[in-house]
Amino acid sequence: MPRPSWKVLFALAAAFAIGSAAAQQAPRPVVPQQVSPSAWFVQGEAALGTPANRNFISNAGFVVTPAGVVVIDALGSPQLARELLAAIARITPQPVTHVVVTHYHADHVYGLQEFRKRGAKIVAQRGALEYLNSETASSRLAASRVDLAPWIDDKTELVVPDQWLDGPGELVVGGVRLLLRPVGPAHTPEDQVVLLPSERVLFAGDLVFRGRIPYVGQADSRHWIAALDELLKMDARIVVPGHGAMSTTAREDLELTRDYLVYLREAMGTAARDMEPFEDAYARADWSRFEHLPLFKAANRMNAYNTYLLMERQLK
């Protein structure tokens, strides 16, 4: 049999390399992890949203009851929501009756329309109303249709809740009681957490980032710190964060997020009070406790700068 030519060998090698690269870049599957007898969650990547990861960068949870399923957050694209629905269907034949939104950031809500199509009732805190009616929300969706195509497109919608809450709420489905507790303004004005008291499981939304640097953005970090102190009082056995792995060391992980925010405020607050330029303050700050965490390089400077501006305003 004749030996293959160098062109054939080169083509085979190239095909293998392309196939290997594609395998390495295969998107993370939406695979539920059980955290208690009734509660599950799916975990997104510790990354920024891209077409390659389909904007699967946040977590979503769900609680299975004898009469239906309550989902907490809807993931970052309609396709991810469809995959989550399919994963739930493999666990239980019960329908999704409710979706509780912890906050209206894109990576948590762009899948909502798929749940509404299946008849689920969307529940959120009324603090999200201003954002949903804002130019910011519209412009971010428009940008996502470009930056996250094809997963976000002109069919992707911002879904208005079916039920607005103006404070604490409660869902009882199939005899299972879920407590909905407002904790904003913190990460966002509309933050809420979901507690399954019978199993001591807390779905903390983006008040808790585990194993990565939080995205602070325009957050009210002072209230965020106070909210974390309130979560500590809930005495959860398991915490499902908005980003990162579930925690069975709840106090330790809540304290890490809190301590990061406290340090941001201390370092940038001192600089703002002394009218020290931001670049000098940033270079002088000791980030050694946090710089090993994923997304430190991507998020920390922005977090620090936004906190510097916040502290300037709060000093006036």
Phi and psi restraints in degrees (value plus and minus 20) as a CYANA .aco file:
   2 PRO   PHI     -86.6   -46.6
   2 PRO   PSI     127.1   167.1
   3 ARG   PHI     -93.4   -53.4
   3 ARG   PSI     123.2   163.2
   4 PRO   PHI     -85.9   -45.9
   4 PRO   PSI     127.9   167.9
   5 SER   PHI     -92.1   -52.1
   5 SER   PSI     146.6   186.6
   6 TRP   PHI     -84.2   -44.2
   6 TRP   PSI     -48.9    -8.9
   7 LYS   PHI     -87.2   -47.2
   7 LYS   PSI     -60.2   -20.2
   8 VAL   PHI     -85.6   -45.6
   8 VAL   PSI     -63.9   -23.9
   9 LEU   PHI     -81.7   -41.7
   9 LEU   PSI     -61.4   -21.4
  10 PHE   PHI     -83.5   -43.5
  10 PHE   PSI     -62.5   -22.5
  11 ALA   PHI     -83.8   -43.8
  11 ALA   PSI     -60.7   -20.7
  12 LEU   PHI     -84.7   -44.7
  12 LEU   PSI     -62.4   -22.4
  13 ALA   PHI     -83.1   -43.1
  13 ALA   PSI     -61.3   -21.3
  14 ALA   PHI     -84.6   -44.6
  14 ALA   PSI     -63.1   -23.1
  15 ALA   PHI     -82.0   -42.0
  15 ALA   PSI     -60.5   -20.5
  16 PHE   PHI     -83.2   -43.2
  16 PHE   PSI     -63.3   -23.3
  17 ALA   PHI     -84.0   -44.0
  17 ALA   PSI     -61.7   -21.7
  18 ILE   PHI     -84.8   -44.8
  18 ILE   PSI     -62.2   -22.2
  19 GLY   PHI     -83.7   -43.7
  19 GLY   PSI     -59.5   -19.5
  20 SER   PHI     -85.7   -45.7
  20 SER   PSI     -62.6   -22.6
  21 ALA   PHI     -83.8   -43.8
  21 ALA   PSI     -61.5   -21.5
  22 ALA   PHI     -82.4   -42.4
  22 ALA   PSI     -60.1   -20.1
  23 ALA   PHI     -84.1   -44.1
  23 ALA   PSI     -59.1   -19.1
  24 GLN   PHI     -86.7   -46.7
  24 GLN   PSI     -49.2    -9.2
  25 GLN   PHI    -118.1   -78.1
  25 GLN   PSI     -11.4    28.6
  26 ALA   PHI     -75.8   -35.8
  26 ALA   PSI     114.1   154.1
  27 PRO   PHI     -85.2   -45.2
  27 PRO   PSI     129.7   169.7
  28 ARG   PHI     -84.8   -44.8
  28 ARG   PSI     110.3   150.3
  29 PRO   PHI     -95.1   -55.1
  29 PRO   PSI     136.0   176.0
  30 VAL   PHI    -108.7   -68.7
  30 VAL   PSI      72.7   112.7
  31 VAL   PHI    -138.0   -98.0
  31 VAL   PSI      95.9   135.9
  32 PRO   PHI     -87.2   -47.2
  32 PRO   PSI     121.2   161.2
  33 GLN   PHI    -135.3   -95.3
  33 GLN   PSI     109.9   149.9
  34 GLN   PHI    -103.2   -63.2
  34 GLN   PSI     111.6   151.6
  35 VAL   PHI    -133.9   -93.9
  35 VAL   PSI     -34.9     5.1
  36 SER   PHI    -183.0  -143.0
  36 SER   PSI     156.2   196.2
  37 PRO   PHI     -74.0   -34.0
  37 PRO   PSI     -53.6   -13.6
  38 SER   PHI    -131.7   -91.7
  38 SER   PSI     -34.0     6.0
  39 ALA   PHI    -131.1   -91.1
  39 ALA   PSI     123.7   163.7
  40 TRP   PHI    -158.6  -118.6
  40 TRP   PSI     144.4   184.4
  41 PHE   PHI    -173.3  -133.3
  41 PHE   PSI     141.9   181.9
  42 VAL   PHI    -138.9   -98.9
  42 VAL   PSI     124.6   164.6
  43 GLN   PHI    -135.8   -95.8
  43 GLN   PSI     103.9   143.9
  44 GLY   PHI    -101.6   -61.6
  44 GLY   PSI     154.2   194.2
  45 GLU   PHI     -95.6   -55.6
  45 GLU   PSI     132.7   172.7
  46 ALA   PHI    -105.5   -65.5
  46 ALA   PSI      58.2    98.2
  47 ALA   PHI    -176.6  -136.6
  47 ALA   PSI     151.6   191.6
  48 LEU   PHI    -104.0   -64.0
  48 LEU   PSI     133.6   173.6
  49 GLY   PHI     -88.2   -48.2
  49 GLY   PSI     112.3   152.3
  50 THR   PHI    -162.3  -122.3
  50 THR   PSI     144.2   184.2
  51 PRO   PHI     -79.5   -39.5
  51 PRO   PSI     -53.9   -13.9
  52 ALA   PHI     -83.5   -43.5
  52 ALA   PSI     -58.4   -18.4
  53 ASN   PHI    -118.7   -78.7
  53 ASN   PSI     -15.5    24.5
  54 ARG   PHI      43.0    83.0
  54 ARG   PSI       0.9    40.9
  55 ASN   PHI      45.5    85.5
  55 ASN   PSI       6.8    46.8
  56 PHE   PHI    -107.7   -67.7
  56 PHE   PSI      56.4    96.4
  57 ILE   PHI    -144.4  -104.4
  57 ILE   PSI     -17.3    22.7
  58 SER   PHI    -146.7  -106.7
  58 SER   PSI     150.7   190.7
  59 ASN   PHI    -118.9   -78.9
  59 ASN   PSI     138.5   178.5
  60 ALA   PHI    -158.6  -118.6
  60 ALA   PSI     128.9   168.9
  61 GLY   PHI    -143.7  -103.7
  61 GLY   PSI     148.4   188.4
  62 PHE   PHI    -176.2  -136.2
  62 PHE   PSI     131.5   171.5
  63 VAL   PHI    -141.3  -101.3
  63 VAL   PSI     103.9   143.9
  64 VAL   PHI    -114.3   -74.3
  64 VAL   PSI     107.2   147.2
  65 THR   PHI    -143.8  -103.8
  65 THR   PSI     149.3   189.3
  66 PRO   PHI     -84.6   -44.6
  66 PRO   PSI     -35.1     4.9
  67 ALA   PHI    -139.9   -99.9
  67 ALA   PSI     -15.8    24.2
  68 GLY   PHI     136.7   176.7
  68 GLY   PSI     156.7   196.7
  69 VAL   PHI    -138.9   -98.9
  69 VAL   PSI     112.9   152.9
  70 VAL   PHI    -125.3   -85.3
  70 VAL   PSI     102.3   142.3
  71 VAL   PHI    -120.7   -80.7
  71 VAL   PSI     122.4   162.4
  72 ILE   PHI    -134.8   -94.8
  72 ILE   PSI      88.6   128.6
  73 ASP   PHI      53.3    93.3
  73 ASP   PSI     137.0   177.0
  74 ALA   PHI    -142.9  -102.9
  74 ALA   PSI     -11.3    28.7
  75 LEU   PHI      49.9    89.9
  75 LEU   PSI     158.4   198.4
  76 GLY   PHI    -119.4   -79.4
  76 GLY   PSI      -8.6    31.4
  77 SER   PHI    -183.0  -143.0
  77 SER   PSI     135.9   175.9
  78 PRO   PHI     -78.6   -38.6
  78 PRO   PSI     -57.6   -17.6
  79 GLN   PHI     -82.0   -42.0
  79 GLN   PSI     -62.5   -22.5
  80 LEU   PHI     -82.7   -42.7
  80 LEU   PSI     -59.5   -19.5
  81 ALA   PHI     -83.6   -43.6
  81 ALA   PSI     -60.6   -20.6
  82 ARG   PHI     -82.0   -42.0
  82 ARG   PSI     -60.2   -20.2
  83 GLU   PHI     -87.9   -47.9
  83 GLU   PSI     -55.9   -15.9
  84 LEU   PHI     -85.8   -45.8
  84 LEU   PSI     -63.0   -23.0
  85 LEU   PHI     -80.1   -40.1
  85 LEU   PSI     -61.6   -21.6
  86 ALA   PHI     -85.3   -45.3
  86 ALA   PSI     -58.7   -18.7
  87 ALA   PHI     -86.0   -46.0
  87 ALA   PSI     -61.0   -21.0
  88 ILE   PHI     -81.5   -41.5
  88 ILE   PSI     -61.7   -21.7
  89 ALA   PHI     -83.7   -43.7
  89 ALA   PSI     -45.3    -5.3
  90 ARG   PHI     -96.8   -56.8
  90 ARG   PSI     -36.8     3.2
  91 ILE   PHI    -116.0   -76.0
  91 ILE   PSI     -58.4   -18.4
  92 THR   PHI    -167.8  -127.8
  92 THR   PSI     126.1   166.1
  93 PRO   PHI    -101.0   -61.0
  93 PRO   PSI     -26.0    14.0
  94 GLN   PHI     -88.3   -48.3
  94 GLN   PSI     123.3   163.3
  95 PRO   PHI     -96.9   -56.9
  95 PRO   PSI     139.0   179.0
  96 VAL   PHI     -98.1   -58.1
  96 VAL   PSI      98.5   138.5
  97 THR   PHI    -115.4   -75.4
  97 THR   PSI     -51.8   -11.8
  98 HIS   PHI    -161.7  -121.7
  98 HIS   PSI     130.2   170.2
  99 VAL   PHI    -145.0  -105.0
  99 VAL   PSI      99.6   139.6
 100 VAL   PHI    -115.6   -75.6
 100 VAL   PSI     104.7   144.7
 101 VAL   PHI    -115.1   -75.1
 101 VAL   PSI     101.0   141.0
 102 THR   PHI     -95.0   -55.0
 102 THR   PSI     -51.6   -11.6
 103 HIS   PHI    -193.6  -153.6
 103 HIS   PSI     142.7   182.7
 104 TYR   PHI    -119.0   -79.0
 104 TYR   PSI      28.1    68.1
 105 HIS   PHI    -106.8   -66.8
 105 HIS   PSI     128.0   168.0
 106 ALA   PHI     -75.2   -35.2
 106 ALA   PSI     -59.7   -19.7
 107 ASP   PHI     -90.7   -50.7
 107 ASP   PSI     -27.5    12.5
 108 HIS   PHI    -129.8   -89.8
 108 HIS   PSI     -32.9     7.1
 109 VAL   PHI    -148.2  -108.2
 109 VAL   PSI     -30.8     9.2
 110 TYR   PHI     -89.8   -49.8
 110 TYR   PSI     -26.1    13.9
 111 GLY   PHI    -115.5   -75.5
 111 GLY   PSI     -20.7    19.3
 112 LEU   PHI     -78.7   -38.7
 112 LEU   PSI     -57.1   -17.1
 113 GLN   PHI     -80.8   -40.8
 113 GLN   PSI     -48.8    -8.8
 114 GLU   PHI     -89.7   -49.7
 114 GLU   PSI     -55.0   -15.0
 115 PHE   PHI     -91.7   -51.7
 115 PHE   PSI     -58.5   -18.5
 116 ARG   PHI     -82.9   -42.9
 116 ARG   PSI     -58.5   -18.5
 117 LYS   PHI     -78.6   -38.6
 117 LYS   PSI     -50.4   -10.4
 118 ARG   PHI    -108.9   -68.9
 118 ARG   PSI     -15.2    24.8
 119 GLY   PHI      72.7   112.7
 119 GLY   PSI     -11.1    28.9
 120 ALA   PHI     -95.3   -55.3
 120 ALA   PSI     127.9   167.9
 121 LYS   PHI    -114.0   -74.0
 121 LYS   PSI     107.1   147.1
 122 ILE   PHI    -113.4   -73.4
 122 ILE   PSI     110.2   150.2
 123 VAL   PHI    -145.3  -105.3
 123 VAL   PSI     110.3   150.3
 124 ALA   PHI    -170.7  -130.7
 124 ALA   PSI     144.8   184.8
 125 GLN   PHI     -98.9   -58.9
 125 GLN   PSI     123.2   163.2
 126 ARG   PHI     -83.8   -43.8
 126 ARG   PSI     -35.7     4.3
 127 GLY   PHI     -79.3   -39.3
 127 GLY   PSI     -37.5     2.5
 128 ALA   PHI     -99.7   -59.7
 128 ALA   PSI     -32.4     7.6
 129 LEU   PHI     -80.1   -40.1
 129 LEU   PSI     -63.4   -23.4
 130 GLU   PHI     -82.3   -42.3
 130 GLU   PSI     -63.1   -23.1
 131 TYR   PHI     -84.2   -44.2
 131 TYR   PSI     -64.1   -24.1
 132 LEU   PHI     -81.4   -41.4
 132 LEU   PSI     -49.0    -9.0
 133 ASN   PHI    -114.2   -74.2
 133 ASN   PSI     -10.7    29.3
 134 SER   PHI    -114.7   -74.7
 134 SER   PSI     138.7   178.7
 135 GLU   PHI     -85.7   -45.7
 135 GLU   PSI     -51.2   -11.2
 136 THR   PHI     -79.3   -39.3
 136 THR   PSI     -65.9   -25.9
 137 ALA   PHI     -82.1   -42.1
 137 ALA   PSI     -62.7   -22.7
 138 SER   PHI     -86.1   -46.1
 138 SER   PSI     -62.7   -22.7
 139 SER   PHI     -89.4   -49.4
 139 SER   PSI     -55.3   -15.3
 140 ARG   PHI     -87.0   -47.0
 140 ARG   PSI     -59.0   -19.0
 141 LEU   PHI     -85.6   -45.6
 141 LEU   PSI     -61.5   -21.5
 142 ALA   PHI     -81.7   -41.7
 142 ALA   PSI     -62.4   -22.4
 143 ALA   PHI     -85.9   -45.9
 143 ALA   PSI     -58.7   -18.7
 144 SER   PHI     -85.2   -45.2
 144 SER   PSI     -52.5   -12.5
 145 ARG   PHI     -83.7   -43.7
 145 ARG   PSI     -42.8    -2.8
 146 VAL   PHI    -113.7   -73.7
 146 VAL   PSI     -71.9   -31.9
 147 ASP   PHI     -92.7   -52.7
 147 ASP   PSI     -46.9    -6.9
 148 LEU   PHI    -136.1   -96.1
 148 LEU   PSI      -2.4    37.6
 149 ALA   PHI     -84.3   -44.3
 149 ALA   PSI     125.6   165.6
 150 PRO   PHI    -111.0   -71.0
 150 PRO   PSI     -15.5    24.5
 151 TRP   PHI     -93.5   -53.5
 151 TRP   PSI     -51.5   -11.5
 152 ILE   PHI    -132.8   -92.8
 152 ILE   PSI     105.5   145.5
 153 ASP   PHI    -162.3  -122.3
 153 ASP   PSI    -187.3  -147.3
 154 ASP   PHI     -91.2   -51.2
 154 ASP   PSI     -27.0    13.0
 155 LYS   PHI    -112.2   -72.2
 155 LYS   PSI     -29.9    10.1
 156 THR   PHI     -96.7   -56.7
 156 THR   PSI     112.4   152.4
 157 GLU   PHI    -143.5  -103.5
 157 GLU   PSI     136.3   176.3
 158 LEU   PHI    -108.7   -68.7
 158 LEU   PSI      98.9   138.9
 159 VAL   PHI    -116.0   -76.0
 159 VAL   PSI     104.1   144.1
 160 VAL   PHI     -99.8   -59.8
 160 VAL   PSI     116.7   156.7
 161 PRO   PHI     -80.8   -40.8
 161 PRO   PSI     134.5   174.5
 162 ASP   PHI    -101.3   -61.3
 162 ASP   PSI     -46.3    -6.3
 163 GLN   PHI    -156.0  -116.0
 163 GLN   PSI     101.8   141.8
 164 TRP   PHI    -113.5   -73.5
 164 TRP   PSI     117.6   157.6
 165 LEU   PHI    -126.1   -86.1
 165 LEU   PSI     121.8   161.8
 166 ASP   PHI    -131.3   -91.3
 166 ASP   PSI       6.5    46.5
 167 GLY   PHI     138.1   178.1
 167 GLY   PSI    -175.8  -135.8
 168 PRO   PHI     -80.0   -40.0
 168 PRO   PSI     125.0   165.0
 169 GLY   PHI    -158.4  -118.4
 169 GLY   PSI     154.9   194.9
 170 GLU   PHI    -167.7  -127.7
 170 GLU   PSI     117.1   157.1
 171 LEU   PHI    -138.0   -98.0
 171 LEU   PSI     113.4   153.4
 172 VAL   PHI    -144.8  -104.8
 172 VAL   PSI      91.9   131.9
 173 VAL   PHI    -146.8  -106.8
 173 VAL   PSI     103.4   143.4
 174 GLY   PHI      38.7    78.7
 174 GLY   PSI      10.9    50.9
 175 GLY   PHI      61.0   101.0
 175 GLY   PSI     -21.1    18.9
 176 VAL   PHI    -116.8   -76.8
 176 VAL   PSI     107.2   147.2
 177 ARG   PHI    -120.7   -80.7
 177 ARG   PSI     108.1   148.1
 178 LEU   PHI    -139.4   -99.4
 178 LEU   PSI     111.9   151.9
 179 LEU   PHI    -120.0   -80.0
 179 LEU   PSI     107.6   147.6
 180 LEU   PHI    -127.5   -87.5
 180 LEU   PSI      97.4   137.4
 181 ARG   PHI    -142.0  -102.0
 181 ARG   PSI     101.5   141.5
 182 PRO   PHI     -90.2   -50.2
 182 PRO   PSI     117.2   157.2
 183 VAL   PHI    -152.7  -112.7
 183 VAL   PSI     -10.3    29.7
 184 GLY   PHI    -115.4   -75.4
 184 GLY   PSI     150.0   190.0
 185 PRO   PHI     -94.3   -54.3
 185 PRO   PSI     111.3   151.3
 186 ALA   PHI    -165.9  -125.9
 186 ALA   PSI    -121.4   -81.4
 187 HIS   PHI     -82.1   -42.1
 187 HIS   PSI     -59.7   -19.7
 188 THR   PHI    -160.5  -120.5
 188 THR   PSI     146.5   186.5
 189 PRO   PHI     -82.1   -42.1
 189 PRO   PSI     -49.5    -9.5
 190 GLU   PHI    -120.9   -80.9
 190 GLU   PSI      -4.8    35.2
 191 ASP   PHI     -72.9   -32.9
 191 ASP   PSI     115.8   155.8
 192 GLN   PHI    -164.0  -124.0
 192 GLN   PSI     134.1   174.1
 193 VAL   PHI    -137.6   -97.6
 193 VAL   PSI     141.4   181.4
 194 VAL   PHI    -144.9  -104.9
 194 VAL   PSI     103.1   143.1
 195 LEU   PHI    -132.1   -92.1
 195 LEU   PSI     108.6   148.6
 196 LEU   PHI    -119.9   -79.9
 196 LEU   PSI      69.2   109.2
 197 PRO   PHI     -85.1   -45.1
 197 PRO   PSI     -51.2   -11.2
 198 SER   PHI     -85.4   -45.4
 198 SER   PSI     -44.1    -4.1
 199 GLU   PHI    -140.3  -100.3
 199 GLU   PSI     -15.9    24.1
 200 ARG   PHI      35.3    75.3
 200 ARG   PSI      26.0    66.0
 201 VAL   PHI    -130.9   -90.9
 201 VAL   PSI     109.7   149.7
 202 LEU   PHI    -137.0   -97.0
 202 LEU   PSI     101.7   141.7
 203 PHE   PHI    -113.4   -73.4
 203 PHE   PSI      86.9   126.9
 204 ALA   PHI    -115.2   -75.2
 204 ALA   PSI     -21.5    18.5
 205 GLY   PHI      36.3    76.3
 205 GLY   PSI    -171.3  -131.3
 206 ASP   PHI    -107.3   -67.3
 206 ASP   PSI      -5.4    34.6
 207 LEU   PHI     -88.2   -48.2
 207 LEU   PSI     -43.4    -3.4
 208 VAL   PHI    -145.5  -105.5
 208 VAL   PSI     102.5   142.5
 209 PHE   PHI    -131.7   -91.7
 209 PHE   PSI      99.4   139.4
 210 ARG   PHI    -126.2   -86.2
 210 ARG   PSI     109.5   149.5
 211 GLY   PHI      54.0    94.0
 211 GLY   PSI      -3.0    37.0
 212 ARG   PHI    -179.6  -139.6
 212 ARG   PSI     143.5   183.5
 213 ILE   PHI     -90.6   -50.6
 213 ILE   PSI     114.1   154.1
 214 PRO   PHI     -85.3   -45.3
 214 PRO   PSI     135.4   175.4
 215 TYR   PHI    -112.5   -72.5
 215 TYR   PSI      94.1   134.1
 216 VAL   PHI    -110.3   -70.3
 216 VAL   PSI     -61.3   -21.3
 217 GLY   PHI      33.3    73.3
 217 GLY   PSI    -150.8  -110.8
 218 GLN   PHI    -116.4   -76.4
 218 GLN   PSI       4.6    44.6
 219 ALA   PHI     -84.1   -44.1
 219 ALA   PSI     133.3   173.3
 220 ASP   PHI    -107.2   -67.2
 220 ASP   PSI      70.1   110.1
 221 SER   PHI     -86.4   -46.4
 221 SER   PSI     -48.2    -8.2
 222 ARG   PHI     -84.2   -44.2
 222 ARG   PSI     -65.9   -25.9
 223 HIS   PHI     -92.3   -52.3
 223 HIS   PSI     -50.0   -10.0
 224 TRP   PHI     -82.1   -42.1
 224 TRP   PSI     -63.5   -23.5
 225 ILE   PHI     -82.2   -42.2
 225 ILE   PSI     -63.7   -23.7
 226 ALA   PHI     -83.8   -43.8
 226 ALA   PSI     -57.2   -17.2
 227 ALA   PHI     -85.6   -45.6
 227 ALA   PSI     -59.0   -19.0
 228 LEU   PHI     -83.0   -43.0
 228 LEU   PSI     -57.1   -17.1
 229 ASP   PHI     -82.9   -42.9
 229 ASP   PSI     -56.3   -16.3
 230 GLU   PHI     -87.4   -47.4
 230 GLU   PSI     -59.5   -19.5
 231 LEU   PHI     -82.6   -42.6
 231 LEU   PSI     -57.5   -17.5
 232 LEU   PHI     -79.5   -39.5
 232 LEU   PSI     -52.7   -12.7
 233 LYS   PHI     -92.4   -52.4
 233 LYS   PSI     -36.6     3.4
 234 MET   PHI     -94.4   -54.4
 234 MET   PSI     -34.9     5.1
 235 ASP   PHI      35.3    75.3
 235 ASP   PSI      27.5    67.5
 236 ALA   PHI     -92.3   -52.3
 236 ALA   PSI     126.4   166.4
 237 ARG   PHI    -105.0   -65.0
 237 ARG   PSI     -54.8   -14.8
 238 ILE   PHI    -151.0  -111.0
 238 ILE   PSI     114.5   154.5
 239 VAL   PHI    -136.9   -96.9
 239 VAL   PSI     105.9   145.9
 240 VAL   PHI    -119.6   -79.6
 240 VAL   PSI      90.5   130.5
 241 PRO   PHI     -99.6   -59.6
 241 PRO   PSI     151.0   191.0
 242 GLY   PHI     -90.6   -50.6
 242 GLY   PSI     -46.0    -6.0
 243 HIS   PHI    -163.0  -123.0
 243 HIS   PSI     115.3   155.3
 244 GLY   PHI      82.3   122.3
 244 GLY   PSI     156.3   196.3
 245 ALA   PHI     -89.2   -49.2
 245 ALA   PSI     135.6   175.6
 246 MET   PHI     -83.1   -43.1
 246 MET   PSI     137.1   177.1
 247 SER   PHI    -140.3  -100.3
 247 SER   PSI     108.8   148.8
 248 THR   PHI    -124.4   -84.4
 248 THR   PSI     -15.7    24.3
 249 THR   PHI    -137.4   -97.4
 249 THR   PSI      44.4    84.4
 250 ALA   PHI     -75.5   -35.5
 250 ALA   PSI     -67.7   -27.7
 251 ARG   PHI     -81.0   -41.0
 251 ARG   PSI     -63.8   -23.8
 252 GLU   PHI     -80.8   -40.8
 252 GLU   PSI     -63.7   -23.7
 253 ASP   PHI     -95.6   -55.6
 253 ASP   PSI     -57.8   -17.8
 254 LEU   PHI     -82.5   -42.5
 254 LEU   PSI     -59.6   -19.6
 255 GLU   PHI     -88.8   -48.8
 255 GLU   PSI     -51.7   -11.7
 256 LEU   PHI     -84.7   -44.7
 256 LEU   PSI     -66.9   -26.9
 257 THR   PHI     -81.4   -41.4
 257 THR   PSI     -65.1   -25.1
 258 ARG   PHI     -81.8   -41.8
 258 ARG   PSI     -64.8   -24.8
 259 ASP   PHI     -84.9   -44.9
 259 ASP   PSI     -54.4   -14.4
 260 TYR   PHI     -83.8   -43.8
 260 TYR   PSI     -66.0   -26.0
 261 LEU   PHI     -84.7   -44.7
 261 LEU   PSI     -60.1   -20.1
 262 VAL   PHI     -81.4   -41.4
 262 VAL   PSI     -63.3   -23.3
 263 TYR   PHI     -87.1   -47.1
 263 TYR   PSI     -60.1   -20.1
 264 LEU   PHI     -76.0   -36.0
 264 LEU   PSI     -66.8   -26.8
 265 ARG   PHI     -87.5   -47.5
 265 ARG   PSI     -58.3   -18.3
 266 GLU   PHI     -86.4   -46.4
 266 GLU   PSI     -69.6   -29.6
 267 ALA   PHI     -86.9   -46.9
 267 ALA   PSI     -66.9   -26.9
 268 MET   PHI     -97.9   -57.9
 268 MET   PSI     -49.0    -9.0
 269 GLY   PHI     -86.6   -46.6
 269 GLY   PSI     -61.2   -21.2
 270 THR   PHI     -82.0   -42.0
 270 THR   PSI     -63.1   -23.1
 271 ALA   PHI     -84.0   -44.0
 271 ALA   PSI     -64.1   -24.1
 272 ALA   PHI     -84.5   -44.5
 272 ALA   PSI     -61.1   -21.1
 273 ARG   PHI     -84.0   -44.0
 273 ARG   PSI     -58.9   -18.9
 274 ASP   PHI    -108.1   -68.1
 274 ASP   PSI     -16.4    23.6
 275 MET   PHI      36.0    76.0
 275 MET   PSI      15.7    55.7
 276 GLU   PHI     -99.6   -59.6
 276 GLU   PSI     114.3   154.3
 277 PRO   PHI     -77.7   -37.7
 277 PRO   PSI     125.3   165.3
 278 PHE   PHI     -76.4   -36.4
 278 PHE   PSI     -66.9   -26.9
 279 GLU   PHI     -79.1   -39.1
 279 GLU   PSI     -59.6   -19.6
 280 ASP   PHI     -86.4   -46.4
 280 ASP   PSI     -62.9   -22.9
 281 ALA   PHI     -84.7   -44.7
 281 ALA   PSI     -60.5   -20.5
 282 TYR   PHI     -85.2   -45.2
 282 TYR   PSI     -62.2   -22.2
 283 ALA   PHI     -87.2   -47.2
 283 ALA   PSI     -52.2   -12.2
 284 ARG   PHI     -98.7   -58.7
 284 ARG   PSI     -46.4    -6.4
 285 ALA   PHI     -84.7   -44.7
 285 ALA   PSI     128.1   168.1
 286 ASP   PHI    -117.1   -77.1
 286 ASP   PSI      82.1   122.1
 287 TRP   PHI    -116.2   -76.2
 287 TRP   PSI      -7.9    32.1
 288 SER   PHI     -81.3   -41.3
 288 SER   PSI     -49.6    -9.6
 289 ARG   PHI     -90.3   -50.3
 289 ARG   PSI     -43.6    -3.6
 290 PHE   PHI    -137.3   -97.3
 290 PHE   PSI     -34.6     5.4
 291 GLU   PHI     -89.5   -49.5
 291 GLU   PSI     -33.6     6.4
 292 HIS   PHI    -102.2   -62.2
 292 HIS   PSI     -30.5     9.5
 293 LEU   PHI     -97.8   -57.8
 293 LEU   PSI     125.3   165.3
 294 PRO   PHI     -75.5   -35.5
 294 PRO   PSI     124.8   164.8
 295 LEU   PHI      50.0    90.0
 295 LEU   PSI      -7.8    32.2
 296 PHE   PHI     -78.6   -38.6
 296 PHE   PSI     -68.9   -28.9
 297 LYS   PHI     -86.1   -46.1
 297 LYS   PSI     -53.6   -13.6
 298 ALA   PHI     -96.3   -56.3
 298 ALA   PSI     -53.5   -13.5
 299 ALA   PHI    -134.3   -94.3
 299 ALA   PSI     -46.5    -6.5
 300 ASN   PHI     -86.6   -46.6
 300 ASN   PSI     -62.7   -22.7
 301 ARG   PHI     -82.7   -42.7
 301 ARG   PSI     -62.7   -22.7
 302 MET   PHI     -83.5   -43.5
 302 MET   PSI     -62.9   -22.9
 303 ASN   PHI     -78.6   -38.6
 303 ASN   PSI     -65.2   -25.2
 304 ALA   PHI     -85.0   -45.0
 304 ALA   PSI     -61.9   -21.9
 305 TYR   PHI     -85.7   -45.7
 305 TYR   PSI     -65.0   -25.0
 306 ASN   PHI     -82.5   -42.5
 306 ASN   PSI     -56.5   -16.5
 307 THR   PHI     -90.0   -50.0
 307 THR   PSI     -57.2   -17.2
 308 TYR   PHI     -78.1   -38.1
 308 TYR   PSI     -67.3   -27.3
 309 LEU   PHI     -84.6   -44.6
 309 LEU   PSI     -60.8   -20.8
 310 LEU   PHI     -81.1   -41.1
 310 LEU   PSI     -65.1   -25.1
 311 MET   PHI     -86.8   -46.8
 311 MET   PSI     -54.9   -14.9
 312 GLU   PHI     -79.7   -39.7
 312 GLU   PSI     -65.0   -25.0
 313 ARG   PHI     -85.3   -45.3
 313 ARG   PSI     -59.9   -19.9
 314 GLN   PHI     -93.6   -53.6
 314 GLN   PSI     -37.8     2.2
 315 LEU   PHI    -103.5   -63.5
 315 LEU   PSI     -36.2     3.8
